[in-house]
Amino acid sequence: MLKTTLRSFWEHKRRLISTLIAVALGVAFMAGTFVFTNALNKVFDDLFGTVYAETDAVVQGEEVFDADFGGARERVDEAVLEQVRAVDGVADAQPYVSNSGFSARVLDAEGDAVGSSQGPPTIVESWLPEGPLNPYDLQDGRGPEADDEIALNVAAAEDGEFAVGDEVTLQAAEGDLTYTLVGTFTAGDADSFAGAVSADVTVAEAQRLSGQEGQLTQILVAGADGLAEADLVERLTPIAPEGTEVITGTEAGEEQASDIQQGFSFFSQFLVIFAAIALLVGTFIIYNTFAILVTQRSRELALLRAIGASRGQVLRSVVVEALIVGLVASAVGLGLGVLLAVGVQAALSGAGLDLPSSSVAVSPGIVGYAFAIGVTVTVVAALAPAVRATRVPPIAALRDVAVDHSGRSVPRLVIGLLLVAVAVLNLAQGFGDEGTDALPAVGLGALAAIVGVIVLAPLAATPLSRAVGAFLPRLKGMTGTLARENASRSPKRTAATASALMIAVALVGFINVAAASAQRSLTAVVERGFEADLVVSPTGFATFGFTPAVTQELATVEDVELVTAIQFGETQLEMPDGEMPTNFIGAVDPAAIGSVLDVTMSEGELRDLGDDGIVVDRQIVEDRELAIGDPIGVIAPNGARLDLTLQAVSDDQTLLGSYTITSAAFKATFPEPLDAQVYLNLAEGADPAAVRTEVETVVDRFVGVGVENAEEFAGSLASQVTSFVNVIYGLLALSIIISVIGIANTLSLSIYERTREIGLLRAVGMSRRQVRSTVRWEAVIISLLGTVLGLVLGVALAWPVIASLESVGLSEFVVPAG
């Protein structure tokens, strides 16, 4: 039986090529994601392994809260350094200070930023004296010794065309600062930390730039020869003051690598989602292919049963075919996945994240995942047709035709209607008062709706195919009639083929509606609440903001009547119920913000906000059952704390965000406070064009900052949505391609199934051209069926999702007909 199965597979291998391609594409996306993630993890493991290679222990502040790209930590008091040096077994201990890396930029001779504004940050840090604790290797010059000296990593120096002795401009929170370049260095063999710009200064200067005088980020410790890391940590722990912790150098390297990897994990998760979509669409194609193959081989299988083959042998023969397809497709997909990972890495290198090409490696685990996914998906999808093959009776060897009765299945109708009922009940919750709390129910309803439509599709395939193809008999005569009848007489095959396309198109439709609704919602908010004449905002990669020097200089521009800035940062909040959520917090000048933003308030007035108060969004107040006067704690990334009271409730999350405090409280508490946006109002009678020119002259001196009016600002927000959607379109294109392959595959196989029928039509006078036309128009009907169902489903599912997001700013529902 195995020999017969293998011979049958080899003799008809071309019929499975399209299925193999569909599986390979899905596996490629999944394998590429695993390869890329593995490479990314290896890069940062190696980098931080190099950094802490000679460090035996690290004294650092305890984690305040878990933040993006690493935890927010308290600082270590400088006085602890001498205590550490006095511990028996400590051979060397050095202070280390670094900033957040989001605001500073090294400028070249033309005033442009060194490194990519779209990629890794500029890290301003303290230089460690040469010795085992210094992770860098000097390539030229020496380390900085005076506060007006700086050292750069080799890649940054080459990018800025700097040589030792040149002046280097650092654009920091307090403005442009000038240093003398005294040295260049590498991190092991790497010219940069994965594309980041490393700007090293003295400890005192690093403390001043980060606003942390007398404080350290870490104390790096080297132990005496023969002293184990764990033993050194045990000796240091008793002298560590409250708020600090002591860990081994190995743990410190792993911790920092993990923090960076966690920050990039969203990218891998994003790719995995689309790989799963591609595999889901491919599952329909696999199922359809094997269903048709079983139908084609009915007489062959019946003949095998007649001469003694058992049902188990027939089942295994079909599964073996699926297993072969899965194995071959997985191997091809793995190879394509490696190429995809290389492509993603190249794209990131273009954006500034320079990863060594040697880091792309395929581990045994990734190979196992790729084959497990490819084979499992293929075999599971082929299982139902395989079971159906076992039910072919020996008498079927005498039959010529198999009739599809799935369009009249009562159990299918009952199950499908139950699923639709579940979908409607859950989707309806999106229109209630629960807001974002309804999203889980809406998501469950969306899943039930998709499955329900797939289950009901064969019941509707025949009437829908006839309706969609109603124009064909008049347009193409008998050719059109045959195309319509071919699509409608095999409802299960037509529905399965159309369903693969339907899922892909439904996602495209959903994204279209969501993007258009988001763009219109943002534009409506700006049109309603934006009253400033000009706004200065960061350009390029999203950051927490830019130097307050921009705001200070804008205030000196003639005919600018009002200049007010808002700040933005990550924080942990302490609620009255004891919960401590992490969120972003904004800060405004209450006296001025009302002149540039018309914020809708639910309770209280924004202008009355004091330095001891906080404004919270209405949705959060309702969810947490808060009331005016309730205490709320705000904890900054450096551990500093604000004890505030709820003084007002806002109802305008798009303009104001979830939590808002005064700029004075923010600047007094948060390290390295930056301005996120600056709003300007012009004096009455001023020439807008002339004032804007002066404003642009000021802004052009600073990197990564731009000027816009209200209309341009709204367009900029909308374009960010468009850019994100375009990325999603590129990823969804894979599922569309797989769907197209599925349609071609299904029709190709169905032609084999209809060989005698087509031969009879040719015998009674049908031309080859008419045969081709019939098949093409059948493809049109299936494509239209999948597209129409997909668009209706996508729009229908987008409606409750957007309705449930009204509380977070999606106030408009827009269907972009074009």
N, C-alpha and C positions, 0 to 999 in steps of 0.2 A: 504493500500500500504506500509506503514511504517512497519507494522507487517510482511508482506511478505519479505520486504527487509532485515529486521533484521534476520529473520529465514534463508533466503538464505545465508546471510553472515556467520551465525553461522554454518550452515551445510557444508560450503566450506571454513572454516577459514584457513585450512592448505595451500591453494593456495596463500594466501596473506602473509604468514610468511616471505618469502624471501624479499618481497617488504618492509615489516615492518622493517626487519634488515637493508636494504639499507638506509631507511629514518633515522632510529635510529642512525646509524653510522655518517651520516652527521650532524644530530642535536647534537650528542655527542661532535663532534669536536667544533661546534659553541658554545654550552653551556659551554663546558670545558674552552674555551677561555674567555667567559664572567665571569665565576666563578673565574678563575685564576686572571683576571684583577681586579675584584672586591676585591679579597683577597689582592692583591698587593697594591691597593689604600688604603684599610683599614689599612694595616700595617704601611704605611708611614704617613697616617693621624693621627693614634694613636701615632706613635713615635714622630712626630713633635708637635703634640698636647701636649704631655708630656714635651717636651723640652721648649715650650713657655707657659706652663700652668700658671706660676707666673709672666711672663713678660708682662707688660702693653703696652710698646712702644719699638720700635727698630729704632735706627738712623743708616742708612747705605748709602753706595754710590749708586748713580743712575746707572741703568743698561746701560752698554756701548753697548752691543749687546746680542742677544739671542744665547746662546751656548748650547752644549749638556750637559745634566744633570744640567741645571741651567744657568741663565744669567751671563755673565761676567760683573763685577761691579767695579766701581772706589772704592778706599780706602777712609777711613775717617781719617782726620788729628787728631792726638792724642790730640791736644789742644782743640778740641771740647768737650772732656769729661768733663773738669771743667766747661764749659759753660752750659752743660746739667745739671750737679749737682747743679748749682746755680738757676735753674728754680724753681719757686714756685710750690709745689705739687709733686716734685720728691723725693721719699723716699730713693731710692738707684739707682746708675748707675754704671755699670761695663764694662770695655773694653773686647772685644773678638777678637781673631785673629786665623785664620785657614789657612792652605795651601791648594793647589789644591788637595792633597791626591793621586797624581799619581806616585810620585817618591820615597817617603820615605817608608822604611820597617823596622819593628822591627825584630831583629834576635834572634833566640834561642841560647842555648849553643853550638849547632853543627854548627851554622852559617847559618841555614836555615830560611827562612822567616816565621814569625808567621802569621797565616791566609792563605787564598788561593790566589796564584798568578793568578788564573783564575777568581776570583770573586771580591767582593767589595774592595775598596782601604783602605790604612792606612791613617787615618786623624790625622795629627799633629795639635793640637789646644792649646789654652791657657786655663789654669784651672781657673774657676771662684770661688771666695771665697765662703765658705759655707754660704748659705742663700737662700732666695726665688728665686733668679735669676739663681742659679746653678741647672741644670736639672738632675744631677747625685746624686746617693746615695752611699756614701762611705761604703764599706763592710769591709775594713781592712786598717789600717794606716791613712794617712792624704793626703791632696793635696800638690803639689810641692810648695816650698817657695824659693828655690835657683835655679839658672840656670842649675845646674848639677843634678837636681831631675826630676823624671817623675812619672806619675800615668797611669795605664792601666785599660781598661775595664776587667771585670772578665773573659770573654771568652778568651781574648788574653793572660792574665796571666796564665790561665790553659793550653792553647795550648802551650805556651813557657815554662811551668813548672817553672814559676817565683813565688817567695815569697817576701814579703816586706823585703827590705834590700839587695836584690840581685842586681847585676849589669846588666843593660839592654843596649844592643847595638842597636842604631838607624842608619840605613844606609840612609843618607840624601844626598842632592845634593853636599855637600862639602866633603863627605866621611863618614867613620864610626865614630860615636860619642858615648861616654859612659855616662850613667846616672845611678843614684841610684833609684831603685823602692821604692817609699815611700807610695803608696796607690793603692787600687783597688776599682772599682766602677761599678755600674749597672745603666742602664737607665730605671727607674721604675722597672718593674719585669724582664726586658730583660737583659741578660748578654752581649749583643752587639747590635750595631745599624744595625740590619739585616745582621750580618756577618762582618761588617766593624771592623777594629782595630782602637780603639781610644787611641792615645798617647797624654797625656796632660802634658804640661810644663808651665813655667811661661810666662807672656805676653812678656817680653823682649826677651826670648829665641825663642818664636814662631815668633816674628818679625824678629829676626836674621835669622832663618832657612828659612823663606819665602822671605828674601831679601826686607822686607818692614819696615825698621826701622822708627819709628815715625808715623807709619800708623796703622790703625785698620780695621778689617773687619766689625765689628758692635759695637754699643754701646747699651747694653741691659738696659732697664729702668723699675723700679718698681715705681708705683705711690703711693701716700698717700692713706690711708684707705678711702673708699667712693668716690674716684675720678675715674670717668669712663675712659676707655681706650681712647675713642674719645676725651674727654676733655683734657687728658694729651697730646695727639698728637697735639691738637690745640695750647697748650701752648709751645710745643717744636718747632713747625714749624718755627716761626719767627727767632729763633737763629740758624737754620740749614743753613750752608754756601752753596754757589753754588756748585752743583755736589753731594749733599746729599739729602736724603729724609727721612721722618719720617712716619712710619706706626705702626698700632697697633700690639700687640703680636699675636693676633688671625690671622691677615692678614699675618704676617711673617711665622707662622706655615703652613698656607694654601699655601703660595707662595713656600716655600721650598719643601713641599710634592708634589705640582704640578710639580715643576722642575724635581724631581726624577721620578715621574710617567711619565712625558713626555719623559725622557730619556729611559724608559723601554717600551714605547708605541710601538716601532718598533717590539718588540717580539710578542705582542698581535696582531698587524696588520698582521704579518707574519702568525700566526695561523688562523686568519680570512680568509685570502686568500685561504688557503688550505681547510678550512671548506666549503667555497663557491664552490671550485672545486668538493669536495665530494658530495655536494648537487646537483650540476649541473649534475654530472654523475648519481646520484640517480634519477634525474628527468626523464632521458631516461628509466630507469627501471620501474618507476611508470607508465609512459605513456604506455610503452610496455605491462605491466601487465594488465592494465585496457582495453587496446585495444583488447588483446586476450580474456579477460573475457567477453567483450561485444560481440565478435564474437562467443564465446562459448554459450552465453546466448541468441543468436539471436532468437531461437525458443521460449524460455521462455518469452522474452520481447515481441515478436510478439503475443504470446498467451495472455499476459496481455493487449496488445493493442486491441486484438480481443474481449475481454470481458469488455472493457470500460475504460481502463487506458489511461489517456491523455499523450501527449508528455512531459508536465511539470512534471507529476508524475514519468515517466520513467527517466527523467533527474535527478530529486531529489533522486531517488533510487540509482543511480550510485554515485552521489555526497555524499550521506550519507555513502556509503561504504568507499569512499575515506576519509571522515571526521573521521570515526572510526579508520581507519588505521593511519591517521595522529595523532590523539589524543594518541593512544596507543604507536606509535613509538616515539612521543615527550616525553612521560613519561619515556620510556625506555632510550631514548637518553639523557634525563636530568640526570638520574642516572649514566649512563656511563660517562657523561661529568664531574660530580663531581669527579668520580674516576680518570678521565684523569687529572683534575686540581690538585688533590693530587699527582699524579705521576709526573707532571711537577714541582710542588713545591719540591718534594723529589729530583728530578734531580738538581734543582737549589741549594738546601741545600748541595748536594754533591759537587757542584761547589763553595760553600762558602757563598751563599746568604741564610742565615738561617732565614726562615720565620716561625713564630709560627703556629703550626698545627691548633690551634683554630681559626685562621683567615679565614679558608676556610668556607664560609657561602653562602647559596643560598638565595638571596633576592627575594622578590615578582617580581621585575622587570625582573630578569633573568628567572624566571619560565615563565613569560609572553612572553619574547622573544623566549624561547625555543619552547613553544607551538605555538606561532604565526608563527615562521619559519617552523616548521614541518608540521603544518596543511596547511599553505598557499602553500608550495611547493607541498604537496601531492594533494590537491584539484585542484590547477592550472594545474598540470601535468595530472590529470584525467579528466579535463574539456572537452578536445577535444574528447576523447572516449565517454564521457557522452553525448555530443551533437550528436555524431554519433549514439548513442543508440536510440535517439528520432526519428531517421529517419528510423528505422526498421519498415516496413509496416506489418499489420496484416497477409498478405498473406505469409510472410516469415515463419510463423509457419508450413507451408507445405513443406519447403525446407530442404535439408540436408547439402548443401555445400555453403560456402561463398567464392567468388573468389576475389583475390587481384589484382586490376587493376592499382595500384599506379606506377608500373614500366613503364606505358605508358602515364603518366600525362603530357600534354603539358604545363599547367600553372606552374607546378613544374619545368619543364625544363627551361622555360623563366626566372622565378625568380632566379633559381640557377645560370644560366649563367650570369645574371645581377650582382649578388653578386660576382661571380668569377671575372668579369670584374672590378668591384670596387676594389676588393682585389689586382689584378695585378697592377692597376694604382697607388695605394697607396704604395704597397710593392716596386715598382720600384723606389720610391723616396729614398729608403735606399741606392741606388747605385749612387746617385748624389753627389753634392758638399756641401749639407746642413749640413752634419755631424750629430751630436746629435739632431739638430733642426728637423730632419726628423723622429725622433722616434714616435711622436704622429701620424703622417700619417701611419707609418709602423705598429703601434699598431692597428689602425683602419683597415688597410688592413688585418692584421692577424685575427682579429675578423670576418671580412667579409668572409675571406677564410674558416674559421672553419664553420660558419653558411652555407656558400655556399655548402661545401662538405656534410654537414648534409642534406641539402635540396635535393641535387642531388643523395645522396646515394641510395634511393630506385630505381632510374632509372638505376643505375649501378650495383645494387645488384645481379640481375639475371645473366647477362653476367660474372661479376666478380666471383660469386659463382661457376659458371660452369668452369671458367678458373682456379680458385684456386683448385677446386676439380677434375680437369681433370685427375689426376693420379689415382683417387680412383677406377673407373671401372676396370682398369687393376690390381690394387693392391688387391681389396676386392670383385671384381665381382659384382653380383647383389646388395649386401649389400652396396657397395660403390656407385653404381648408384643411389639407393634410397636415400642415404644420400645427394648426390649432388642435386638431384631433389627436395628433401624436403627443402633444403636451398634456392634454386633458385625460387621456385614457390610462396613464400611469401616474396616478396622483401621488403615491408615496415617493416615487423617483423624482418627480417634478418638485414636490414639496421639500424633499431633502436637499436637492440642488439649490433651490431658491432660498432655503433657510440659511445656508452658508453665507450667501450674499446678503441676506436680510440682516444678519447679526452685524456684519461689517458696516453696512449702510446705516443701520440704526445708530451705531456709535458715531458715525460721521454726522448724522442728523442731530443727534443729541449734543455733540460738541458745537455744531453750528449754532444751534438755538441758545445754548448756554453762553457761548462767546458773544453773540449779538445782544443777548439780554444783559450780560455784564457790561459790555461797552455802553449800551444805552443807559443803564443804571448809573454808571460812573459819570457819563455826560450830563445826565439829569441832575445829579448831585452838584456838579460843578456849576451848572447853569443856575441852580437854585441858591446854593449857599456860598459860592465863591465870589467875594466882593472886592478882592485885591486887584490892583491894576497890573501888577507883575508878581511873578513868583520865581525864586531862585532855588533850584533843586539839584541833587546829585544826578550825574549822567552816567551811563554805562552800568557796570555791575552794582547791584543794590548794596548799599552800606548803611551804617548807622548815621552817616552825615559827613559834614566837612568842618573845617576850622572856623571858630567864631570870628576870626579876623575878617572873614567875608562880610559878616553882618556889621562889624564895626566900621569897615570902610564904606559900605553902602549908606550908612547913616550920614556920611559927609557929602553925599552927592546932592548938588543943588536941585531944588524943586522936588525933592523927595520928602513928602510931609510926614510919613509914618513908615518905620521899619520895625518889624517884629518877627522873631524867630520861634520855631517850635523845636523841641528836642525829642529824642526817641531812644529807648533803651530796653534791654531785657531785665526782668526782675522776678523775684519771688514774692508773692503776697501772702499775708497771714490773715485769714478770715475769722470772723467771730465764732464760727463753728469748729475752728481748729484746723481746717483744711489749708494747705499751702500750695496753691496752684502757681505754676510758672507762666508768665505772660509778658507781653510787651506793654510798656507804659509810655505815654506821651506827656509833654510838659509845655505849658503856654504861659504867656503874660496875660493874666485875666483882664487887666485894664485896656489892653490893646487888641486882643484877639477878636472882639466883637466888631471891630472896624474892618476886618479882612475876611472873616468867616461868619456866616449866619447859621449858627449851630442850633438845631432843634433840641430843646430841653424838655424833660418830662417833669422834673421837680427842681426847684431852685434856679439860680441864675449863675452862669459861668463867670460873670464879672465879679461875683461876690466870693469866689474861691480864694481861700487864704493859704499861707504856707503850711498850715497844720491840717489842711483838708485834702480830699480827693473826690473826683467826679467819676462815677461808675456808670456804664451803659445799662439801660433799662432791662435788657434781656438777662444780664447777669444778676441784677438786683432782684428780679422776679424769681430766677432759678434758685438763688441762694437765700431768698427770703430776707433780704437786707432792708434796713430802714435808715432814714436820715439820723445821724448821730452815732451810728455803729462804728466801733473802732476797726481800722484796717491797717495792718503793718506792711511796709514796703521795704524789702531787703535788696540792696544794691549788689552788683557782682563782686565787690570787694568786701562784703560783709557788713558795710555800714547800714544803719537801720533808720527808718522814719516811722514814727507812731502817729497815724493820721486818723481823722474821722470823716465819715461819709457826709459831705456837705451839699451835694447836688447829684441829680440823676439825669444823664443825657439820653437822647433817643436819636442819635445820628452817628452810627458807628463808622460810616465811610469817611466823614469829615473829622471826627474826633477820636475814634478808636474806642477801646474797651475801658481803659483807665487813664485818667489825666490828673496831673498835679501841677503846681506852679513851677515856672522856670527857675525861680530862686531856690526852691527846695531841691529841684533836680540837680542844679549846678553845685549846691553845697554837699550833696550826698554821693553822686555818681562819679566814678573816676573818669578822667578825660572826657568831660561833657562836650558833645558836638552838636552843631545845629543841623537838623534834618531838612528843614525848609525855611526860607525867609520870604515873608510877604511884604510888598511895598505898595503904598498908596501915594499918588502924585498930588502935588499942591494944585489947588484950583487955578485954572488958567495956564498950567504948564503945557509945554509942547511934548506930547507923548513920544514922538519919534526921537527928539533930541535927548530927552531924559533916558530913554532906553539905550541909546548909543553910549551915554556916559556910564550907565549901569553895566553894559556889556564890557566896556573898557576895564572896569573894576573886576568883574567876574572872570574875564579872560586871563587874568594874572594867576588864577587858581585852577588847579587840575581837577577835572571831573565834576565841574559845576556849570550849569547852563541857566539861561533866562528865558521865560515864556510868559505870554499873556494868558488870559483865561481860556480862550479858544484853543491855543496851542497846548496848554496844560491838559485840557480834556482830550485832545487828540493824542498826546503823548501817553496818557493812561490807557486809551483805547488801543494804541499800537503795541503796548506791552502785552495786552491780551491777545492781539493778533499774532505776535511773535510766538507766544506760548502755544497757541492753537496750531500754527504752522508746523511746529515740532511734532505735535500729536498727529497731524495729518500725515506727516512723513512716516511715522510709526504705523499708523492704521493702513497705510498703503500696502503694507505686507499682507494684511488680512484680505484686502481687496484683490490683490494679485492671486492669493491662494484660492479665493472664490472663483475668479475667472478660470483658473486652472481646473477647478472642480466642474464648472459648466462644460468646458471643453472635454474633460475626461468622461463625464456622464454621457454626453452626446456621442462621443466616439464609441464608447462601449455599447450604447443603445443601438448603434448602427449594426454591430455584430449580431445583436439580438434580433434585428429586423432584416437579416440578410435575405431570407426567402420572400418577405413582403416587398422589399425594394426591387428584388429581381423580377417579381411578378409585375410591379409597376413599370419597370423598364420594358418588360415583354409586351405590355399593352400600349406602349408608345411614349412613356415618359422619358424626356431627354436627361442627359447627365447634368446639364445646367439646372433643370428643374429639380432634380434630386438635391443638388447642392443648395439651391434656394430654399427648399423645404426645411433642411437641417438648420440653415442660418436663421430662418424666421422662427423656428422652434426655440433657438437660443435667445432670440429677441423676446419672446413671450416669457421664458423663464427669468431672463434678466429684468424685464419690466415688473414681473411678479415680485421678485426679491427686492427690487429697489423701492417699489411703492409700499410694500409691507414694512420695509426697513425704515423708510422716512416717516410713515404714520406712527410706527412704534417709537422711533427716536423722539419725535415731537411730543407724543403723548406722555412719554416718561420724563421728558425735560420739564414739562409743566408743573407737576407736583414737587419736583426737586427744587426748582427755582422759587416756587411759592413758599417752601419751607425755609428758604434762605433769605426771605425778605427782611428778617430781623438783623441780618449782617450786611445789608446794603443792596441786595439784588431786588430792587423794587419794580423792575420792568420785565415783562415777558414779551420777547420779540421773536417772531418767526421770519428769518431772512429768506424771503421767497426766491430771490435770485440765486 
